[in-house]
Amino acid sequence: MWMRMWIINTRLSYWHHFLSRRSIKVEYQKLYGRPLEKDLRGDTSGDFCRLMVSMASASRDETGCDPSLAPKLAKSLYAAGAKKMGTDEVEYNRIMSTYSYCLLRQVFQEYVKVSEI
């Protein structure tokens, strides 16, 4: 089970093209005879489960990469985590599963700057 989860996590995290995620869902259904989201809900829990299910939904916008959004998103991530006690996992999930890989790379670069303040 853990090896399968590692593979799924790796593919969903690094395969940044919408069609790749959609094809993962289709191939998973063919291979195991059940939806990927159902197994993710059964094999994981909590915030990690919500993040994985969100990523598996293949709803991320991979067409847009507006660099002007990166500073604002980096500040949101910082405010949702390092800046306070506890974390706002909903905000992390929203950002990580909604925005393009191209934009997320820029957000991470901006986050380094924000977190050094």
N, CA, C and O atoms as CSV, one atom per row, in Angstrom:
chain,resi,resn,atom,element,x,y,z
A,1,MET,N,N,0.812,-1.181,0.000
A,1,MET,CA,C,0.000,0.000,0.000
A,1,MET,C,C,0.867,1.261,0.000
A,1,MET,O,O,0.599,2.176,-0.778
A,2,TRP,N,N,1.895,1.338,0.846
A,2,TRP,CA,C,2.701,2.548,0.924
A,2,TRP,C,C,3.477,2.803,-0.357
A,2,TRP,O,O,3.653,3.956,-0.750
A,3,MET,N,N,3.939,1.762,-1.006
A,3,MET,CA,C,4.664,1.952,-2.262
A,3,MET,C,C,3.714,2.531,-3.315
A,3,MET,O,O,4.076,3.443,-4.058
A,4,ARG,N,N,2.504,1.990,-3.365
A,4,ARG,CA,C,1.512,2.498,-4.319
A,4,ARG,C,C,1.225,3.971,-4.009
A,4,ARG,O,O,1.124,4.779,-4.933
A,5,MET,N,N,1.093,4.333,-2.736
A,5,MET,CA,C,0.824,5.720,-2.350
A,5,MET,C,C,1.999,6.614,-2.715
A,5,MET,O,O,1.796,7.745,-3.157
A,6,TRP,N,N,3.223,6.130,-2.539
A,6,TRP,CA,C,4.393,6.925,-2.897
A,6,TRP,C,C,4.394,7.203,-4.400
A,6,TRP,O,O,4.660,8.324,-4.832
A,7,ILE,N,N,4.097,6.176,-5.187
A,7,ILE,CA,C,4.068,6.341,-6.646
A,7,ILE,C,C,2.990,7.341,-7.044
A,7,ILE,O,O,3.233,8.224,-7.867
A,8,ILE,N,N,1.804,7.206,-6.466
A,8,ILE,CA,C,0.713,8.127,-6.784
A,8,ILE,C,C,1.087,9.546,-6.385
A,8,ILE,O,O,0.890,10.484,-7.157
A,9,ASN,N,N,1.620,9.704,-5.193
A,9,ASN,CA,C,2.018,11.025,-4.721
A,9,ASN,C,C,3.058,11.642,-5.646
A,9,ASN,O,O,2.960,12.818,-5.997
A,10,THR,N,N,4.038,10.866,-6.037
A,10,THR,CA,C,5.079,11.360,-6.931
A,10,THR,C,C,4.488,11.792,-8.263
A,10,THR,O,O,4.814,12.861,-8.778
A,11,ARG,N,N,3.631,10.969,-8.812
A,11,ARG,CA,C,3.050,11.281,-10.121
A,11,ARG,C,C,2.140,12.495,-10.055
A,11,ARG,O,O,2.192,13.352,-10.937
A,12,LEU,N,N,1.314,12.582,-9.033
A,12,LEU,CA,C,0.400,13.713,-8.924
A,12,LEU,C,C,1.138,14.998,-8.619
A,12,LEU,O,O,0.711,16.072,-9.044
A,13,SER,N,N,2.228,14.908,-7.896
A,13,SER,CA,C,2.973,16.104,-7.519
A,13,SER,C,C,3.842,16.635,-8.649
A,13,SER,O,O,3.936,17.847,-8.839
A,14,TYR,N,N,4.465,15.764,-9.384
A,14,TYR,CA,C,5.438,16.207,-10.372
A,14,TYR,C,C,4.953,16.164,-11.805
A,14,TYR,O,O,5.537,16.827,-12.663
A,15,TRP,N,N,3.923,15.422,-12.092
A,15,TRP,CA,C,3.374,15.436,-13.439
A,15,TRP,C,C,2.448,16.623,-13.497
A,15,TRP,O,O,1.301,16.546,-13.057
A,16,HIS,N,N,2.927,17.703,-14.027
A,16,HIS,CA,C,2.211,18.947,-13.925
A,16,HIS,C,C,1.280,19.236,-15.091
A,16,HIS,O,O,0.672,20.305,-15.122
A,17,HIS,N,N,1.148,18.368,-16.009
A,17,HIS,CA,C,0.255,18.607,-17.129
A,17,HIS,C,C,-1.114,18.006,-16.838
A,17,HIS,O,O,-1.217,16.867,-16.382
A,18,PHE,N,N,-2.162,18.780,-17.106
A,18,PHE,CA,C,-3.532,18.368,-16.829
A,18,PHE,C,C,-3.847,16.995,-17.421
A,18,PHE,O,O,-4.431,16.149,-16.745
A,19,LEU,N,N,-3.465,16.772,-18.675
A,19,LEU,CA,C,-3.790,15.500,-19.324
A,19,LEU,C,C,-3.076,14.333,-18.654
A,19,LEU,O,O,-3.601,13.220,-18.631
A,20,SER,N,N,-1.890,14.571,-18.111
A,20,SER,CA,C,-1.184,13.505,-17.410
A,20,SER,C,C,-1.956,13.080,-16.175
A,20,SER,O,O,-2.094,11.887,-15.905
A,21,ARG,N,N,-2.460,14.049,-15.425
A,21,ARG,CA,C,-3.245,13.708,-14.233
A,21,ARG,C,C,-4.517,12.975,-14.620
A,21,ARG,O,O,-4.897,11.992,-13.983
A,22,ARG,N,N,-5.168,13.453,-15.658
A,22,ARG,CA,C,-6.393,12.790,-16.111
A,22,ARG,C,C,-6.072,11.362,-16.556
A,22,ARG,O,O,-6.831,10.437,-16.264
A,23,SER,N,N,-4.953,11.177,-17.258
A,23,SER,CA,C,-4.602,9.828,-17.711
A,23,SER,C,C,-4.248,8.927,-16.530
A,23,SER,O,O,-4.503,7.723,-16.579
A,24,ILE,N,N,-3.662,9.491,-15.467
A,24,ILE,CA,C,-3.389,8.693,-14.274
A,24,ILE,C,C,-4.694,8.158,-13.705
A,24,ILE,O,O,-4.788,6.986,-13.340
A,25,LYS,N,N,-5.699,9.022,-13.631
A,25,LYS,CA,C,-7.001,8.597,-13.100
A,25,LYS,C,C,-7.603,7.480,-13.950
A,25,LYS,O,O,-8.111,6.491,-13.422
A,26,VAL,N,N,-7.539,7.648,-15.250
A,26,VAL,CA,C,-8.107,6.643,-16.170
A,26,VAL,C,C,-7.355,5.324,-16.053
A,26,VAL,O,O,-7.968,4.262,-15.946
A,27,GLU,N,N,-6.038,5.390,-16.073
A,27,GLU,CA,C,-5.239,4.165,-15.987
A,27,GLU,C,C,-5.397,3.479,-14.635
A,27,GLU,O,O,-5.419,2.250,-14.564
A,28,TYR,N,N,-5.506,4.249,-13.575
A,28,TYR,CA,C,-5.711,3.674,-12.245
A,28,TYR,C,C,-7.037,2.911,-12.219
A,28,TYR,O,O,-7.113,1.794,-11.707
A,29,GLN,N,N,-8.074,3.528,-12.776
A,29,GLN,CA,C,-9.394,2.876,-12.828
A,29,GLN,C,C,-9.306,1.562,-13.604
A,29,GLN,O,O,-9.868,0.551,-13.183
A,30,LYS,N,N,-8.603,1.579,-14.732
A,30,LYS,CA,C,-8.447,0.359,-15.533
A,30,LYS,C,C,-7.688,-0.717,-14.754
A,30,LYS,O,O,-8.088,-1.881,-14.741
A,31,LEU,N,N,-6.597,-0.322,-14.109
A,31,LEU,CA,C,-5.723,-1.260,-13.423
A,31,LEU,C,C,-6.364,-1.863,-12.183
A,31,LEU,O,O,-6.284,-3.073,-11.970
A,32,TYR,N,N,-7.004,-1.023,-11.356
A,32,TYR,CA,C,-7.531,-1.499,-10.075
A,32,TYR,C,C,-9.048,-1.659,-10.040
A,32,TYR,O,O,-9.590,-2.217,-9.086
A,33,GLY,N,N,-9.734,-1.177,-11.071
A,33,GLY,CA,C,-11.184,-1.339,-11.134
A,33,GLY,C,C,-11.954,-0.460,-10.159
A,33,GLY,O,O,-13.114,-0.740,-9.856
A,34,ARG,N,N,-11.331,0.585,-9.672
A,34,ARG,CA,C,-12.009,1.516,-8.759
A,34,ARG,C,C,-11.374,2.898,-8.925
A,34,ARG,O,O,-10.239,3.014,-9.387
A,35,PRO,N,N,-12.101,3.926,-8.551
A,35,PRO,CA,C,-11.592,5.290,-8.729
A,35,PRO,C,C,-10.395,5.582,-7.822
A,35,PRO,O,O,-10.337,5.128,-6.680
A,36,LEU,N,N,-9.464,6.334,-8.346
A,36,LEU,CA,C,-8.281,6.735,-7.597
A,36,LEU,C,C,-8.668,7.498,-6.331
A,36,LEU,O,O,-8.118,7.243,-5.260
A,37,GLU,N,N,-9.611,8.429,-6.451
A,37,GLU,CA,C,-10.008,9.230,-5.297
A,37,GLU,C,C,-10.529,8.363,-4.156
A,37,GLU,O,O,-10.279,8.649,-2.985
A,38,LYS,N,N,-11.243,7.316,-4.500
A,38,LYS,CA,C,-11.786,6.426,-3.463
A,38,LYS,C,C,-10.642,5.751,-2.697
A,38,LYS,O,O,-10.685,5.667,-1.469
A,39,ASP,N,N,-9.641,5.278,-3.402
A,39,ASP,CA,C,-8.508,4.637,-2.735
A,39,ASP,C,C,-7.675,5.647,-1.945
A,39,ASP,O,O,-7.160,5.327,-0.873
A,40,LEU,N,N,-7.545,6.857,-2.470
A,40,LEU,CA,C,-6.822,7.881,-1.721
A,40,LEU,C,C,-7.525,8.163,-0.396
A,40,LEU,O,O,-6.873,8.315,0.637
A,41,ARG,N,N,-8.842,8.231,-0.428
A,41,ARG,CA,C,-9.596,8.460,0.809
A,41,ARG,C,C,-9.458,7.284,1.774
A,41,ARG,O,O,-9.465,7.471,2.991
A,42,GLY,N,N,-9.333,6.077,1.232
A,42,GLY,CA,C,-9.207,4.892,2.075
A,42,GLY,C,C,-7.807,4.670,2.612
A,42,GLY,O,O,-7.636,4.109,3.695
A,43,ASP,N,N,-6.798,5.108,1.858
A,43,ASP,CA,C,-5.405,4.842,2.230
A,43,ASP,C,C,-4.719,5.992,2.955
A,43,ASP,O,O,-3.641,5.815,3.522
A,44,THR,N,N,-5.330,7.153,2.941
A,44,THR,CA,C,-4.737,8.312,3.610
A,44,THR,C,C,-5.791,8.940,4.519
A,44,THR,O,O,-6.951,8.529,4.530
A,45,SER,N,N,-5.364,9.933,5.272
A,45,SER,CA,C,-6.333,10.604,6.141
A,45,SER,C,C,-5.916,12.041,6.371
A,45,SER,O,O,-4.804,12.441,6.028
A,46,GLY,N,N,-6.805,12.804,6.946
A,46,GLY,CA,C,-6.516,14.167,7.360
A,46,GLY,C,C,-6.171,15.105,6.219
A,46,GLY,O,O,-6.682,14.986,5.106
A,47,ASP,N,N,-5.291,16.037,6.531
A,47,ASP,CA,C,-4.916,17.067,5.568
A,47,ASP,C,C,-4.219,16.491,4.345
A,47,ASP,O,O,-4.426,16.962,3.227
A,48,PHE,N,N,-3.387,15.461,4.560
A,48,PHE,CA,C,-2.704,14.833,3.425
A,48,PHE,C,C,-3.725,14.209,2.477
A,48,PHE,O,O,-3.575,14.307,1.259
A,49,CYS,N,N,-4.742,13.580,3.012
A,49,CYS,CA,C,-5.792,12.986,2.186
A,49,CYS,C,C,-6.480,14.067,1.350
A,49,CYS,O,O,-6.660,13.901,0.144
A,50,ARG,N,N,-6.857,15.162,1.984
A,50,ARG,CA,C,-7.530,16.237,1.256
A,50,ARG,C,C,-6.643,16.799,0.147
A,50,ARG,O,O,-7.123,17.091,-0.948
A,51,LEU,N,N,-5.358,16.949,0.429
A,51,LEU,CA,C,-4.441,17.445,-0.594
A,51,LEU,C,C,-4.332,16.462,-1.757
A,51,LEU,O,O,-4.407,16.866,-2.917
A,52,MET,N,N,-4.159,15.194,-1.461
A,52,MET,CA,C,-4.027,14.188,-2.522
A,52,MET,C,C,-5.297,14.093,-3.373
A,52,MET,O,O,-5.217,14.009,-4.599
A,53,VAL,N,N,-6.454,14.107,-2.734
A,53,VAL,CA,C,-7.715,14.045,-3.484
A,53,VAL,C,C,-7.862,15.291,-4.350
A,53,VAL,O,O,-8.298,15.200,-5.497
A,54,SER,N,N,-7.504,16.445,-3.814
A,54,SER,CA,C,-7.571,17.675,-4.611
A,54,SER,C,C,-6.647,17.600,-5.815
A,54,SER,O,O,-7.028,17.992,-6.918
A,55,MET,N,N,-5.441,17.102,-5.612
A,55,MET,CA,C,-4.496,16.984,-6.724
A,55,MET,C,C,-4.976,15.957,-7.748
A,55,MET,O,O,-4.791,16.141,-8.951
A,56,ALA,N,N,-5.584,14.892,-7.275
A,56,ALA,CA,C,-6.059,13.843,-8.180
A,56,ALA,C,C,-7.266,14.281,-8.991
A,56,ALA,O,O,-7.574,13.676,-10.018
A,57,SER,N,N,-7.950,15.321,-8.544
A,57,SER,CA,C,-9.136,15.767,-9.278
A,57,SER,C,C,-8.773,16.361,-10.634
A,57,SER,O,O,-9.645,16.549,-11.482
A,58,ALA,N,N,-7.511,16.651,-10.841
A,58,ALA,CA,C,-7.005,17.179,-12.122
A,58,ALA,C,C,-7.685,18.491,-12.485
A,58,ALA,O,O,-7.966,18.743,-13.656
A,59,SER,N,N,-7.950,19.320,-11.495
A,59,SER,CA,C,-8.612,20.595,-11.765
A,59,SER,C,C,-7.652,21.781,-11.773
A,59,SER,O,O,-8.082,22.928,-11.900
A,60,ARG,N,N,-6.373,21.516,-11.641
A,60,ARG,CA,C,-5.364,22.584,-11.638
A,60,ARG,C,C,-5.307,23.262,-12.999
A,60,ARG,O,O,-5.355,22.602,-14.037
A,61,ASP,N,N,-5.204,24.570,-12.984
A,61,ASP,CA,C,-5.065,25.340,-14.219
A,61,ASP,C,C,-3.610,25.308,-14.655
A,61,ASP,O,O,-2.773,25.992,-14.065
A,62,GLU,N,N,-3.302,24.535,-15.664
A,62,GLU,CA,C,-1.925,24.428,-16.153
A,62,GLU,C,C,-1.650,25.381,-17.299
A,62,GLU,O,O,-0.537,25.413,-17.826
A,63,THR,N,N,-2.651,26.159,-17.694
A,63,THR,CA,C,-2.441,27.057,-18.825
A,63,THR,C,C,-1.926,28.416,-18.391
A,63,THR,O,O,-1.260,29.106,-19.163
A,64,GLY,N,N,-2.230,28.806,-17.158
A,64,GLY,CA,C,-1.853,30.141,-16.717
A,64,GLY,C,C,-0.595,30.159,-15.883
A,64,GLY,O,O,-0.342,29.255,-15.087
A,65,CYS,N,N,0.195,31.209,-16.076
A,65,CYS,CA,C,1.397,31.396,-15.266
A,65,CYS,C,C,1.643,32.896,-15.160
A,65,CYS,O,O,2.538,33.441,-15.804
A,66,ASP,N,N,0.834,33.547,-14.338
A,66,ASP,CA,C,0.935,34.988,-14.145
A,66,ASP,C,C,1.896,35.274,-12.998
A,66,ASP,O,O,1.518,35.143,-11.834
A,67,PRO,N,N,3.133,35.662,-13.305
A,67,PRO,CA,C,4.134,35.869,-12.259
A,67,PRO,C,C,3.754,36.951,-11.255
A,67,PRO,O,O,4.287,36.973,-10.145
A,68,SER,N,N,2.847,37.845,-11.623
A,68,SER,CA,C,2.451,38.896,-10.689
A,68,SER,C,C,1.672,38.343,-9.494
A,68,SER,O,O,1.547,39.021,-8.474
A,69,LEU,N,N,1.147,37.116,-9.608
A,69,LEU,CA,C,0.430,36.472,-8.502
A,69,LEU,C,C,1.374,35.861,-7.472
A,69,LEU,O,O,0.984,35.655,-6.323
A,70,ALA,N,N,2.585,35.577,-7.862
A,70,ALA,CA,C,3.517,34.841,-6.995
A,70,ALA,C,C,3.769,35.516,-5.649
A,70,ALA,O,O,3.707,34.831,-4.628
A,71,PRO,N,N,4.047,36.812,-5.587
A,71,PRO,CA,C,4.285,37.422,-4.271
A,71,PRO,C,C,3.068,37.329,-3.338
A,71,PRO,O,O,3.211,37.049,-2.148
A,72,LYS,N,N,1.896,37.563,-3.881
A,72,LYS,CA,C,0.678,37.498,-3.067
A,72,LYS,C,C,0.452,36.081,-2.538
A,72,LYS,O,O,0.123,35.902,-1.365
A,73,LEU,N,N,0.628,35.080,-3.394
A,73,LEU,CA,C,0.439,33.698,-2.969
A,73,LEU,C,C,1.496,33.279,-1.956
A,73,LEU,O,O,1.199,32.550,-1.010
A,74,ALA,N,N,2.725,33.738,-2.152
A,74,ALA,CA,C,3.795,33.425,-1.197
A,74,ALA,C,C,3.470,34.013,0.166
A,74,ALA,O,O,3.673,33.356,1.187
A,75,LYS,N,N,2.972,35.231,0.195
A,75,LYS,CA,C,2.578,35.858,1.461
A,75,LYS,C,C,1.419,35.102,2.107
A,75,LYS,O,O,1.373,34.958,3.329
A,76,SER,N,N,0.487,34.622,1.290
A,76,SER,CA,C,-0.634,33.836,1.821
A,76,SER,C,C,-0.140,32.540,2.454
A,76,SER,O,O,-0.600,32.153,3.528
A,77,LEU,N,N,0.804,31.868,1.783
A,77,LEU,CA,C,1.367,30.640,2.349
A,77,LEU,C,C,2.095,30.926,3.660
A,77,LEU,O,O,1.961,30.187,4.635
A,78,TYR,N,N,2.854,31.990,3.663
A,78,TYR,CA,C,3.597,32.346,4.870
A,78,TYR,C,C,2.641,32.672,6.019
A,78,TYR,O,O,2.846,32.233,7.151
A,79,ALA,N,N,1.611,33.434,5.723
A,79,ALA,CA,C,0.626,33.799,6.744
A,79,ALA,C,C,-0.146,32.574,7.231
A,79,ALA,O,O,-0.589,32.533,8.379
A,80,ALA,N,N,-0.306,31.588,6.368
A,80,ALA,CA,C,-1.055,30.382,6.726
A,80,ALA,C,C,-0.217,29.373,7.494
A,80,ALA,O,O,-0.748,28.377,7.985
A,81,GLY,N,N,1.080,29.612,7.605
A,81,GLY,CA,C,1.936,28.619,8.255
A,81,GLY,C,C,2.965,29.198,9.183
A,81,GLY,O,O,2.729,29.335,10.383
A,82,ALA,N,N,4.098,29.534,8.634
A,82,ALA,CA,C,5.262,29.914,9.440
A,82,ALA,C,C,5.047,31.144,10.305
A,82,ALA,O,O,5.694,31.292,11.341
A,83,LYS,N,N,4.162,32.014,9.901
A,83,LYS,CA,C,3.970,33.265,10.625
A,83,LYS,C,C,3.144,33.101,11.902
A,83,LYS,O,O,3.129,33.996,12.746
A,84,LYS,N,N,2.465,31.975,12.048
A,84,LYS,CA,C,1.585,31.815,13.209
A,84,LYS,C,C,1.723,30.429,13.810
A,84,LYS,O,O,2.355,29.544,13.232
A,85,MET,N,N,1.133,30.256,14.960
A,85,MET,CA,C,1.102,28.944,15.612
A,85,MET,C,C,0.067,28.090,14.888
A,85,MET,O,O,-1.070,28.524,14.701
A,86,GLY,N,N,0.445,26.892,14.482
A,86,GLY,CA,C,-0.471,26.040,13.719
A,86,GLY,C,C,-0.440,26.433,12.255
A,86,GLY,O,O,0.245,27.383,11.878
A,87,THR,N,N,-1.164,25.720,11.445
A,87,THR,CA,C,-1.189,26.022,10.014
A,87,THR,C,C,-2.617,26.025,9.501
A,87,THR,O,O,-3.502,25.380,10.064
A,88,ASP,N,N,-2.819,26.757,8.432
A,88,ASP,CA,C,-4.099,26.804,7.742
A,88,ASP,C,C,-3.996,25.862,6.541
A,88,ASP,O,O,-3.648,26.278,5.436
A,89,GLU,N,N,-4.298,24.610,6.776
A,89,GLU,CA,C,-4.134,23.586,5.735
A,89,GLU,C,C,-5.046,23.820,4.530
A,89,GLU,O,O,-4.718,23.419,3.414
A,90,VAL,N,N,-6.175,24.460,4.754
A,90,VAL,CA,C,-7.086,24.745,3.645
A,90,VAL,C,C,-6.412,25.675,2.642
A,90,VAL,O,O,-6.540,25.490,1.432
A,91,GLU,N,N,-5.699,26.669,3.146
A,91,GLU,CA,C,-4.997,27.602,2.259
A,91,GLU,C,C,-3.856,26.903,1.520
A,91,GLU,O,O,-3.682,27.115,0.320
A,92,TYR,N,N,-3.089,26.086,2.209
A,92,TYR,CA,C,-2.040,25.295,1.542
A,92,TYR,C,C,-2.643,24.443,0.429
A,92,TYR,O,O,-2.150,24.441,-0.700
A,93,ASN,N,N,-3.697,23.731,0.751
A,93,ASN,CA,C,-4.356,22.856,-0.217
A,93,ASN,C,C,-4.844,23.661,-1.420
A,93,ASN,O,O,-4.640,23.260,-2.565
A,94,ARG,N,N,-5.479,24.781,-1.160
A,94,ARG,CA,C,-6.014,25.606,-2.244
A,94,ARG,C,C,-4.903,26.030,-3.202
A,94,ARG,O,O,-5.045,25.912,-4.419
A,95,ILE,N,N,-3.823,26.512,-2.657
A,95,ILE,CA,C,-2.734,27.002,-3.506
A,95,ILE,C,C,-2.045,25.856,-4.236
A,95,ILE,O,O,-1.815,25.943,-5.443
A,96,MET,N,N,-1.717,24.799,-3.531
A,96,MET,CA,C,-0.968,23.682,-4.134
A,96,MET,C,C,-1.765,22.918,-5.186
A,96,MET,O,O,-1.181,22.364,-6.117
A,97,SER,N,N,-3.071,22.880,-5.054
A,97,SER,CA,C,-3.862,22.079,-5.993
A,97,SER,C,C,-4.546,22.900,-7.073
A,97,SER,O,O,-5.146,22.332,-7.986
A,98,THR,N,N,-4.469,24.232,-6.991
A,98,THR,CA,C,-5.184,25.076,-7.943
A,98,THR,C,C,-4.289,25.703,-8.997
A,98,THR,O,O,-4.667,25.790,-10.166
A,99,TYR,N,N,-3.113,26.138,-8.595
A,99,TYR,CA,C,-2.259,26.915,-9.498
A,99,TYR,C,C,-1.275,26.034,-10.259
A,99,TYR,O,O,-0.905,24.946,-9.817
A,100,SER,N,N,-0.867,26.542,-11.418
A,100,SER,CA,C,0.017,25.786,-12.303
A,100,SER,C,C,1.381,25.536,-11.662
A,100,SER,O,O,1.827,26.275,-10.783
A,101,TYR,N,N,2.015,24.483,-12.128
A,101,TYR,CA,C,3.355,24.149,-11.649
A,101,TYR,C,C,4.320,25.307,-11.938
A,101,TYR,O,O,5.181,25.627,-11.119
A,102,CYS,N,N,4.166,25.913,-13.085
A,102,CYS,CA,C,5.007,27.051,-13.462
A,102,CYS,C,C,4.864,28.170,-12.433
A,102,CYS,O,O,5.868,28.724,-11.985
A,103,LEU,N,N,3.648,28.505,-12.056
A,103,LEU,CA,C,3.423,29.565,-11.073
A,103,LEU,C,C,3.891,29.140,-9.686
A,103,LEU,O,O,4.445,29.953,-8.946
A,104,LEU,N,N,3.677,27.878,-9.325
A,104,LEU,CA,C,4.105,27.410,-8.007
A,104,LEU,C,C,5.616,27.524,-7.830
A,104,LEU,O,O,6.086,27.852,-6.741
A,105,ARG,N,N,6.371,27.259,-8.876
A,105,ARG,CA,C,7.829,27.430,-8.774
A,105,ARG,C,C,8.181,28.867,-8.427
A,105,ARG,O,O,9.081,29.111,-7.623
A,106,GLN,N,N,7.483,29.811,-9.022
A,106,GLN,CA,C,7.723,31.218,-8.733
A,106,GLN,C,C,7.256,31.571,-7.311
A,106,GLN,O,O,7.894,32.364,-6.619
A,107,VAL,N,N,6.145,30.976,-6.894
A,107,VAL,CA,C,5.648,31.193,-5.536
A,107,VAL,C,C,6.691,30.723,-4.526
A,107,VAL,O,O,6.952,31.413,-3.541
A,108,PHE,N,N,7.288,29.557,-4.762
A,108,PHE,CA,C,8.289,29.026,-3.829
A,108,PHE,C,C,9.512,29.937,-3.759
A,108,PHE,O,O,10.090,30.113,-2.687
A,109,GLN,N,N,9.906,30.513,-4.880
A,109,GLN,CA,C,11.029,31.455,-4.877
A,109,GLN,C,C,10.674,32.707,-4.079
A,109,GLN,O,O,11.495,33.229,-3.325
A,110,GLU,N,N,9.454,33.174,-4.251
A,110,GLU,CA,C,9.002,34.350,-3.494
A,110,GLU,C,C,8.861,34.022,-2.013
A,110,GLU,O,O,9.120,34.866,-1.155
A,111,TYR,N,N,8.455,32.804,-1.719
A,111,TYR,CA,C,8.291,32.396,-0.315
A,111,TYR,C,C,9.612,32.487,0.440
A,111,TYR,O,O,9.650,32.895,1.601
A,112,VAL,N,N,10.672,32.110,-0.219
A,112,VAL,CA,C,12.000,32.209,0.413
A,112,VAL,C,C,12.270,33.654,0.807
A,112,VAL,O,O,12.760,33.922,1.904
A,113,LYS,N,N,11.954,34.575,-0.079
A,113,LYS,CA,C,12.168,35.999,0.218
A,113,LYS,C,C,11.272,36.452,1.380
A,113,LYS,O,O,11.730,37.134,2.296
A,114,VAL,N,N,10.002,36.069,1.331
A,114,VAL,CA,C,9.047,36.470,2.360
A,114,VAL,C,C,9.429,35.913,3.713
A,114,VAL,O,O,9.315,36.605,4.724
A,115,SER,N,N,9.876,34.681,3.744
A,115,SER,CA,C,10.180,34.027,5.016
A,115,SER,C,C,11.472,34.525,5.647
A,115,SER,O,O,11.713,34.262,6.825
A,116,GLU,N,N,12.302,35.230,4.904
A,116,GLU,CA,C,13.550,35.773,5.440
A,116,GLU,C,C,13.350,37.115,6.117
A,116,GLU,O,O,14.265,37.635,6.756
A,117,ILE,N,N,12.175,37.670,5.982
A,117,ILE,CA,C,11.897,38.983,6.582
A,117,ILE,C,C,11.911,38.890,8.086
A,117,ILE,O,O,11.698,39.892,8.769
